[in-house]
Amino acid sequence: MFERQIAGRYLRARRQHGGVALVSIISFVGIMLAVTALIVVMSIMNGFRETLLSRILGVSGHVYVDVRGRTAMEVDEIVRRSAAVAGVTHVAKLIDGQALASVEGGAAGVYVRGITREDLKALTIVSDQLAPGDQLAGFDDVDDPKLLLGARLASSLATFEGDALTLLSPNGAATPFGVVPRKRTFTVGALFSVGAAEFDSTLVFMPLDQAQVFFGRGEGVDRLELRIANPVEPLPVKVALREALGPDLIITDWKDLHQSLVTALIVERNMMRIVLMILVAITALNIITGLVMLVKNKGRDIAILRTMGATRGSVMRIFFMAGASVGVMGTIAGLAIGILMCLNIGAIQAGIEFVTRTQIFNPEVYSLSRLPAKLDWGEVSLVTAWALFMSFIATLPPAWRASQLDPVEALRYE
């Protein structure tokens, strides 16, 4: 009990040992800011990764089966077998192609995806973004088929719902004069926004039967897009599909298509965690400076305590508690501030942009429309444990030195 009281008295010292108090305050602030930075940065990276992958997995499928060159009957049989595989929740037929979209006064390269109306409705990340009502009513109209455009693409082309949009495909029909690109004018039926610039600025949805004609696919399709119950682990479904469909089909998943992105996110996250944990360790080392000064100034007090019967362990515990208290308080304060910042990251972003009059999170660069943050409580626990561990480690050397002080030497010149 007396050890805790003495440690608290040393921490509250202000007049005679102001330098020690100042160093302790600096250590407290340093640990608080380092813990805050680690929590906020890692939460933003977690949110960025989860949001980006959710956009990719929301618009694109989880597992793909290449069916190019297959007849319509063969494709239907593959669809039936794929849908029967455990873990598969939806199977869609797709045609993918590139084209040049043009309106009066503007043009842009686009990525056209042919899809049926039913499969597009099942793509909730797109269908939920449409205005209330059945915006897909004229999507598969035979006489006047409608297209769905990304909102950013429509903005860059200065086109709106109901406008005419001309598509030019490089894969044209062979003639005696060479290959003539296919060209057709469609009506813009609706606009969508999924929050990822990669899709909002390039993607166009076209009825599947129109895409078959426009890209010259006949009755065939390019691939089957499968959605599964657990997209994070697509390998079991791929193995089951291989057994159900045979070895002559190419089966891939979203990780294969976005391998560079997934690897980059993992490497960046791990390296950022290491750098910030080193920062926490460096700030925790400031505790050593404060405790060394405190031990030097309290040499006479240590000697008196020892002559009164205090053990070396008691002296060590006094200074350990004094130093560890700084680390614990700094960690708790940093933890609270970091969590509050993560929970209010949107308001903070808006406030900074309002004050600076700049866009600090450009969606054209980061492929997202807002700054995301997701608290991972496992990550928060790891940060807290690391900060406390480094604080305790930094406290041990000066506390041990204080316990080894010889009371005779300390009182010789008093």
N, C-alpha and C positions, 0 to 999 in steps of 0.2 A: 504493500500500500504506500509506504513512504517513498518508494522508488518512483511511482507514478506522480506523486506530488512534487518531488524534486525536479523530475523531467518537465512537468508543466510549468514550474517556476522558471526554469532556465529558458523555456520557449517564450515566456511572457516578459522576459527581461527587456527593458527599453533604454534606460538612461546610461548605466555604466557600460553595457555591452551592446551599444547600438549597432556597431559593425556586424556583430553576429546576427542580430535581428534582421538587418538589411539583407544579409546573405540568405537567411532562411526565407525571407519574403521572395527574393529572386528565385530561389529553388522552387518554392511553392508555385509561383507564377509560371516558371518554365515547365514544370511537370504538367500543370493544368493545361497550358497551351498545346503542349506536345500530345497529350492524351486527346484533347479536343480535335486537333488536326488529324490524328490517326483515325479516330472514329468517323469524322465527317468525310475524309477522303475515301476510306474503305467503304463507307455506306454509299457514297456517290458512285464508286466503281461497281459495287454490287448492283445498285439500281440501274446504272447504265447497261451492264451486262444483261440483267434480267429483262429490261425493257426492250433492248435491241433484239435479243433472241425471241422475245414474245412477239415482236412485230414480224420477224422473219418467219417464225413458226406459225404465226397467224395467217399470213398471206400465202406462204409457200407450204408445201406438204412436209411430212415427216419422213416418209419412205417413198421411193420412186421405182417404177418398173418400166423399162424401155420396151415399147411395143411397136416401134417403127417397122414398117414392112409387113405387119400382120393384117390379115383380113378382118372384117367387122365381126364375123362369127368367132374367130380366134380371140379377138379382143374381149368379146362378151364372155367367153369361157374363162379367160384369165381374170376378168373382173369378178366372176362368180367364185372362183377358187380363192382369190385374194380376200374377198369379203368374209370367207369362211374361216380364215386364219384367226386364231385367238389373239386378242389385243388390237385388231384392226377395227376402227370405228366408222370409217368412211372411205370410199373409193371413188375417185373422180377421173374422167377422161379429159385430157388436155392436149392442146396444140400450142406450141410456142413458136414465135417468129419475130423478127425485127422488121420495122417498117419506118417510113418517113411520113410523119403527120404534118399536114399543112392546112392553113387557113389563109384568108386574104391578108397578106402582110406578115406572115410568120410561118416558121417551120421548125420541127424538132424531131430528132430520132426517138422512137418509142419501142417499147417491148410489148408486143401484142400476145395476149393469152386467150385462146379459144376455150370456152367452157359452157356447159349447159346452164340453163336458168336454175334448175334444182340444185346443182352443185354450187352455184354462186350464192344462192340463199343459205346454203350450209356454211359458207365462208363468212361467219358472223362478224369477223373483224372488219369486213367490207360492207356487208349488208346492214349492220347496225349503224354504220356511219351515214347512211342515206337519210334523207328527210322523211318525216312520217308519211305513211301511205305506201302503196305498192309502186316503188320507183322502178321495179323491174318489169312492169306490165308490158312494155313494148320491146323488151330486150331481145326476144326471139321472134319478133314479128317478121313474117316471111317477106312481105312487101316493103317494109321500112324498118329494118333491124336497127336497134339502138346500141350505142357504145357507152361504156362506163370509163370515165377518165379520172386520173388522179388530180386532186385540186391544184397542186403546184404546176402540173403540166398544163391544165386549163388556164391558169393564171399567166403562164409564160406565153401561151398562144393567144391570149386575150379572147378566149371562146367561152361560151356559156351553154347551159342546157337548151336544147332545141336548135343550136347552130349546126351548120353543115361542116363536116371534117373530112378531108380527103386523105386517104392512106395510099402509099405507094410501096409495093413490095418488090424487092430486088429479085426474088425468085419468080420470074415470069414464064410465059409460054414460049416455046421454040417456034420460030418462023423462018422462012427462007432468008430473011434479013437479019437473023440472029435472035437472041433472047429479048423479048419485049416485056418490060416490067408490068406487073398487074397494078391497075389503078382503079380505085372505087371510092365513091363518096358516101359517107354514113352520117347519121344524125346523132348528136350527143344527147344521150338519154338522161344521164345523171353524173354527178361528181362525188368522189369519195375521198376521205382523208384518214389514213391509218396512223399518222403521227411519225412516219419514217420517210425522210426525203427521198431515199432510194426508190421507194415505190410510188410515192405521191407525185414525183416529177417525171416518171418514165412509163408507168404501167397503164395499159389499156385492156379492158375486158371486152371480148367480142363473142357473139354466139358461136357455139362449136360448129354448127353446120355452115355458117358463113366463113369461118376460119378454114374449114376444109376446102371450100371453093377458092378463097382468096390466096391461100398458100399452096394450092394444088395437091392436097393430100388425098383426094378422092373420098373414100369412105373410111379411111384409116385415121389414126391419131398418133401423136408422138410418144406419149407416156401416160402411165396411170399414176395418180398422186394419192397416196394413202395417208390417212391420219390415224394415229395410234393412241392408245390410252396413256402410254408413258413415253413421250417423245424424247425425254432426257436419255433413255437407254433403248435405242432402236435396234440394237444387235440381236436380241432374242427374236424379234419379229422378222428380221431379215433371214435368220436361220430357218424359221418356220416357213417363210415364203419360198425359200430355196427348196425345201422339201416338198412343198405343195405344187410349185410351178415347174420344177425341173432345172437342170443346169444350163439351158440354152438361152436364158433371159438375163439381161443385165439389171441387177438390183442395187440401188444406191440409197443413201439416206442424206439428211440435211447436213450432217457433220462432214460427209465427203465433199459436198458442194461448197461448204463454207469453212473448210479446214483451216485456211490461213487466218480467218477472222477468229475462230474459236481458239486457236493456238496463241494468237496475239493477245487476246483478252486474258488468257490464263497467265501468260508470261508477264504481262504488264501488271496484273493484280499481284502476283507473287513478288515481283521486284519492288513495287510500291510499298507493299507490306514490310519488306525487309528494310528499305530505306527509312520508313517512318518509325519502325521499332528501334533502329539505331539512333534516331533522333531522340526518342524517349529515353534510351540508355544514356545518351550524352547529357541530357538535362537532369537526369537523376544523379549524375556524378557531382552536380553542384552541391548536393547534400554533404559530400565529403569536406568541401571547403568550409562550410558553416560549422560542421562538427569539430574539425581540427582547430578552428579558432576558438570554439567553445571549450574544448578540452584544455587548450593553452591558458585561457583566461580563468578556468575553474580548477587549476592545479592545486591551489591552497584548499579549496573546498573538498576536493577528492582526498587529499591527505588527511583532513580532519575526519571525514567519513570513515576512512580506513582505520584511523586510530580509535574511533568510537566503536569499531567492531563490524563495520560493513565489509562484506566479502568482495573479492574480485568480481564474482558473478553479479552482485548487486550493482556495483559501479558500471559494469558493462550493460546491464539492463537499463540503467538510468539513461545513458547516452544513446542506447539503441532505441528506446522509446522516444527520446527527443528527436532523433533524426527520422525515425520511421513515421512519426506523426506528421511531419512535413510532407513526406511522400504519400501517405494515406489521404490527407486532406487535399493535396493537389490532384490526386487521382479521382477522388470523389467529385471535386469541383469540375474537373475536365470532363468526367463522365456525364454529369448533369448538363453542362453547356453543350457538349457534343450531341447528346440525344435531343435536346431542345432545338438545336440548329437543324438536325436531320428531319425532325417532325415538321419544321416550318421552312424547309428549304425553298419552297415556291415563293413564299412571301419575301424571303431574303433576296432571292434572285430578282424579283420584281422591284424591290427597294433599291438594290444596287444599280439596276438598269435605269431606274427613274432618276437617281442622283447623277450618274455618270453620262446619261443620255446615249448609252451604247448598248449593243446586244452582246452580252458576255457569253452566250451559248448559241452559236450560229448553227441552225439546223442543217444548212448546206454542208457543213464540215462534219458535224457529229451524227447526222442522219436521224436526229430526234428533235422534236419541237420544244422540249422543255428539259430542265435540269432534273434528273431523277435521283432519288436517294432511297435506299432500302436498308433498314436496320437489320442486321444479322446478329441475333443475340448471342450466338456462338462466337462470332467475331468480337462483339463487345466484351464478352467474358474473357476472351484471350487477351485483348488489349488491357483490361483491368488487371488480370493476373500478371502480365508482363511488366506493367508499370509498378505494381506492388513488389514484385520480385526484384526488379532493379533498384528500387528504393531501399529494400532491406539489404541487398548486397552492398550498396554504396554506404550503408550505415555501419556495417560490421567492422571495417578496418579502424576508423577512429574510435569506435566504442571499445574495441579490443585494446587499442593503445592506451585508452584511459584506464582500463582495468589493470594494466601492467605498470602503472605509475608507482614509483617508490615513494611512500609518504615521507621518509627521512629526507630524500633529495628535494622533494617538493617544499618542505618546511625549512630547509637549511638557511635560505636567504630571506625568510619572512621575519 
